[in-house]
């Protein structure tokens, strides 16, 4: 009997009335937040990103009180949903319901809870890794291997501003396998599950130094590197002439900084020389790498909601 009494005392936590109240409160707080964010975009909300909740706490501000209230309300809403769903599933199971369609609402509620978890995980654990310039030479891209730009198509507005862009990339993994991908403003390069994204941030042109060593060759922008003659060669800077300041292991075996002109050559540690065949401007893009740990949770939430809706449709179908 004591357990039954405790269950009755906690009945309000799973009541439909509490769920409706929490849902209404969430909508009101989000509406207030949209107005506050628009009004304080240049002030207290300047550090707030679209999918980053940490900006609301660096530093905390009274204008974000709506968000601080939203957390306990959303937590209570999630608890109410979880307890109510568990109670509903238990009652249906005890009543002998064994068809999957009888639990359609429970599956939809589970998708809702996964969606809340996705927002929390992504908002507090997401992180920018900075921008990486990608051009015709191979460039390391954290979490993806190496990438280089194979093509760039840009549709522009009459003012000259880009309206759409399609960057054809080649991605090379650790074992040397190369695969083609296309990146656009709304089509990022993503790891399986979407836990890390490389978003197209900017596009334009960069000066590239074309280096050769025998039959090998590569095109490098400033700060990029490639392997020639068995050695890593990095382009540190470009100078007039044209000339390129390179960092590589020299003939003496130690790392050296050396200027290389169009009519000269640089001896590498392996004994093979490197020549500068020319400097030219070529298309380039900037990719912004971002950790998005909430994306797999959001994907799981979407699939769970779709499964629940399919079960609900099956139950309602004649």
C-alpha positions in Angstrom: 0.0 0.0 0.0 2.8 2.5 0.7 4.0 2.2 -2.9 0.5 2.8 -4.2 0.3 5.9 -2.0 3.6 7.2 -3.3 2.4 6.5 -6.9 -0.8 8.5 -6.3 1.2 11.4 -4.8 3.4 11.5 -8.0 0.4 11.2 -10.3 0.5 15.0 -11.0 3.9 14.6 -12.5 2.6 12.5 -15.3 -0.8 14.3 -15.6 -2.0 15.6 -19.0 -2.7 18.9 -17.4 0.9 19.4 -16.3 2.0 18.5 -19.8 -0.3 21.1 -21.4 0.9 23.8 -18.9 4.5 23.0 -19.6 3.9 23.0 -23.3 2.2 26.4 -23.2 4.9 27.8 -21.0 7.6 26.7 -23.4 5.9 28.4 -26.3 5.5 31.6 -24.4 9.2 31.6 -23.3 10.4 30.9 -26.8 8.2 33.7 -28.1 9.7 36.1 -25.5 13.2 34.9 -26.4 12.7 35.6 -30.1 11.8 39.2 -29.3 14.7 39.6 -26.8 17.3 38.1 -29.2 16.2 40.5 -32.0 16.4 43.5 -29.6 19.8 42.7 -28.1 21.6 41.2 -31.1 24.2 44.0 -30.9 24.5 43.8 -27.1 23.9 41.0 -24.6 23.1 38.5 -27.4 26.1 39.3 -29.6 27.9 36.0 -28.6 24.8 33.9 -29.1 25.0 31.5 -32.1 22.2 29.7 -33.8 23.0 26.3 -32.4 25.3 27.3 -29.4 23.7 27.7 -26.0 27.0 28.6 -24.3 26.7 32.2 -25.6 23.9 32.8 -23.1 26.3 32.2 -20.2 29.4 34.1 -21.3 28.6 36.1 -19.3 25.1 35.5 -17.8 22.7 38.4 -18.3 19.3 39.2 -16.9 18.0 39.7 -20.5 18.3 36.0 -21.0 16.1 35.2 -18.0 13.6 33.7 -20.4 16.2 31.0 -21.3 17.2 30.3 -17.7 13.5 29.7 -17.0 13.1 27.6 -20.1 15.6 24.9 -18.8 13.6 23.9 -15.7 10.3 24.1 -17.6 11.6 22.0 -20.4 13.1 19.5 -17.9 9.7 19.2 -16.1 8.1 18.8 -19.5 10.5 16.0 -20.4 9.9 14.3 -17.1 6.1 14.6 -17.5 6.3 13.1 -21.0 8.6 10.2 -19.9 6.4 9.3 -16.8 3.2 9.6 -18.7 4.4 7.5 -21.6 5.8 4.8 -19.3 2.5 4.7 -17.4 0.5 4.5 -20.7 2.7 1.7 -22.1 2.5 -0.3 -18.8 -1.3 0.0 -18.7 -1.6 -1.1 -22.3 0.7 -4.0 -21.8 -1.2 -5.2 -18.7 -4.4 -4.9 -20.7 -3.0 -7.4 -23.3 -2.2 -5.0 -26.1 0.5 -6.6 -28.2 0.2 -4.9 -31.6 2.9 -2.4 -32.4 0.3 0.2 -33.6 -1.1 0.3 -30.0 2.2 2.0 -28.9 2.4 4.6 -31.7 1.9 7.5 -29.3 4.7 6.2 -27.1 7.1 6.0 -30.0 6.2 9.6 -30.9 6.8 10.7 -27.3 10.2 9.0 -27.4 11.1 10.9 -30.6 10.1 14.1 -28.8 12.5 13.3 -25.9 15.3 12.5 -28.3 14.7 15.9 -29.9 15.1 17.7 -26.6 18.3 15.7 -26.0 19.6 16.7 -29.4 19.1 20.4 -28.6 20.9 20.1 -25.3 23.8 18.0 -26.6 24.3 20.2 -29.7 23.9 23.5 -27.8 26.4 22.7 -25.1 28.9 20.4 -26.8 29.0 21.8 -30.3 32.3 23.6 -31.2 33.9 25.4 -34.1 37.2 24.2 -35.3 38.0 27.2 -37.4 38.2 27.7 -41.1 40.5 25.9 -43.6 41.3 27.3 -47.0 41.0 24.7 -49.8 42.3 25.1 -53.3 43.9 23.0 -55.9 46.5 21.4 -53.5 45.8 18.8 -51.0 44.9 20.3 -47.6 44.4 18.4 -44.3 40.8 18.8 -43.0 40.3 17.6 -39.4 38.1 14.5 -39.3 37.9 14.1 -43.1 41.5 13.3 -44.2 42.8 15.6 -47.0 40.7 17.6 -49.5 41.4 19.6 -52.6 39.2 21.8 -54.8 38.5 20.2 -58.2 35.9 22.7 -59.5 33.9 25.7 -58.4 30.6 26.9 -60.0 29.1 30.1 -58.7 25.7 31.7 -59.6 25.7 35.4 -58.9 23.0 38.0 -58.3 23.0 41.1 -60.6 24.9 42.9 -57.8 27.7 40.4 -58.1 27.0 38.7 -54.7 27.0 34.9 -54.9 23.5 33.4 -54.8 24.5 29.7 -55.0 27.8 27.8 -55.1 28.8 24.3 -55.9 32.3 23.3 -55.0 33.5 19.9 -56.3 36.0 18.4 -53.9 38.1 15.4 -53.8 38.5 13.8 -50.4 41.4 11.4 -49.6 41.3 9.2 -46.6 44.1 7.7 -44.5 44.6 4.7 -46.9 44.7 7.0 -50.0 41.2 6.3 -51.3 39.8 9.4 -53.1 36.1 10.1 -53.4 34.4 13.1 -55.1 31.9 15.2 -53.1 30.0 18.4 -53.8 29.7 21.1 -51.2 27.3 24.1 -51.2 25.9 26.7 -48.9 23.2 24.3 -47.7 25.1 21.1 -48.5 28.1 20.7 -46.1 30.7 17.9 -46.1 29.7 15.6 -43.3 31.0 12.5 -41.4 28.6 9.5 -41.1 25.8 10.5 -38.8 26.6 14.2 -39.2 28.7 14.5 -36.0 31.2 16.8 -37.7 30.4 19.2 -40.6 32.6 21.2 -43.0 30.4 24.2 -44.1 31.1 26.4 -47.1 32.0 29.8 -45.5 33.6 31.8 -48.3 34.9 31.6 -51.8 37.2 33.6 -54.0 40.7 33.3 -55.6 44.2 32.7 -54.1 47.7 32.8 -55.5 49.0 29.3 -55.9 52.6 28.2 -56.3 53.0 25.2 -58.6 56.0 23.0 -57.5 57.4 20.1 -59.4 59.9 17.3 -58.6 60.5 15.1 -61.5 57.1 13.6 -62.6 55.5 14.8 -59.3 53.8 18.1 -58.8 51.4 20.0 -56.6 49.8 23.4 -56.3 50.0 25.1 -52.9 48.4 28.2 -51.3 50.2 30.0 -48.5 50.3 27.7 -45.4 49.6 24.5 -47.3 52.0 21.6 -47.8 52.4 18.5 -50.0 54.9 15.6 -50.4 57.4 15.9 -53.2 60.4 13.7 -53.6 59.4 11.8 -50.5 59.6 14.9 -48.3 57.0 17.3 -46.8 57.2 20.7 -48.5 55.3 23.6 -47.1 54.7 27.0 -48.8 55.4 29.6 -46.1 55.0 32.8 -48.2 55.0 34.1 -51.8 57.3 36.9 -52.9 57.9 38.9 -56.1 59.8 37.5 -58.9 57.9 35.2 -58.6 59.5 33.4 -55.6 58.3 31.0 -52.9 59.5 30.6 -49.4 59.5 26.9 -48.6 60.0 24.9 -45.5 61.4 21.4 -46.0 64.2 19.1 -45.0 67.2 20.2 -47.0 70.2 18.2 -48.3 71.9 18.4 -44.9 68.9 16.5 -43.3 67.6 19.4 -41.2 64.5 21.5 -41.7 65.3 24.7 -43.6 63.5 27.8 -44.8 64.6 28.7 -48.3 63.5 31.0 -51.1 63.0 29.3 -54.4 62.8 31.4 -57.6 61.4 30.4 -61.1 65.0 29.7 -62.4 66.3 27.8 -59.4 65.9 24.6 -57.5 65.9 23.4 -54.0 67.6 20.1 -53.0 65.6 18.0 -50.6 66.9 15.5 -48.0 66.2 12.6 -50.3 68.4 14.0 -53.0 65.7 15.1 -55.4 65.3 18.8 -56.3 62.1 20.9 -56.3 61.5 23.6 -58.9 59.0 26.4 -59.0 57.1 26.1 -62.3 55.0 29.2 -61.8 52.6 31.2 -59.7 49.0 31.8 -60.7 45.6 32.8 -59.2 43.1 29.9 -58.9 39.7 29.4 -57.3 39.6 28.7 -53.5 37.0 28.2 -50.8 37.0 28.4 -47.0 35.4 25.5 -45.1 34.3 26.1 -41.5 34.7 22.8 -39.5 32.2 22.4 -36.7 31.7 19.6 -34.2 27.9 18.9 -34.2 27.3 16.1 -31.7 23.6 16.9 -31.5 23.1 15.9 -35.2 23.0 12.1 -34.7 20.5 12.6 -31.8 18.4 14.8 -34.1 18.6 12.1 -36.8 17.5 9.5 -34.3 14.6 11.7 -33.2 13.4 12.2 -36.8 13.5 8.5 -37.5 11.7 7.7 -34.3 9.0 10.3 -35.0 8.6 8.9 -38.5 8.2 5.4 -37.1 5.6 6.6 -34.6 3.6 8.4 -37.3 3.8 5.3 -39.5 2.4 3.2 -36.7 -0.3 5.8 -36.0 -1.3 5.8 -39.6 -1.5 2.0 -39.6 -3.7 2.1 -36.6 -6.0 4.7 -38.1 -6.1 3.1 -41.6 -9.3 1.2 -42.4 
